[in-house]
Amino acid sequence: RAGAALAPLLAHATNGEPWYRSRVTWGAIVAGLAPLAGLFGEALSAEHQEGVVQVLVAAGTLAGAGLALWGRWQARRPIGA
């Protein structure tokens, strides 16, 4: 029974999504870079940071799809051959 209670936690801990689709990854990047904007006289509010994260997640997803298509079109032989 204890294992059943831990199953959702383990499934979340082993999330297999690509890094560019992770809001946590993009949030960390934006949070790390936001103070640099202050050096240039721009302050990023929490709401603005959230908007930037959403745009970056969408851009990362688009870039991942583009790379997958490009890789498929460039492939000359099957994987493992």
Protein Blocks (a to p, Z undefined) as FASTA:
>chain_A
ZZmmmmmmmmmmmocbdfklpmklmmmmmmmmmmmmmmnopacdfklmmmmmmmmmmmmm
mmmmmmmmmmmmmpcbdehZZ
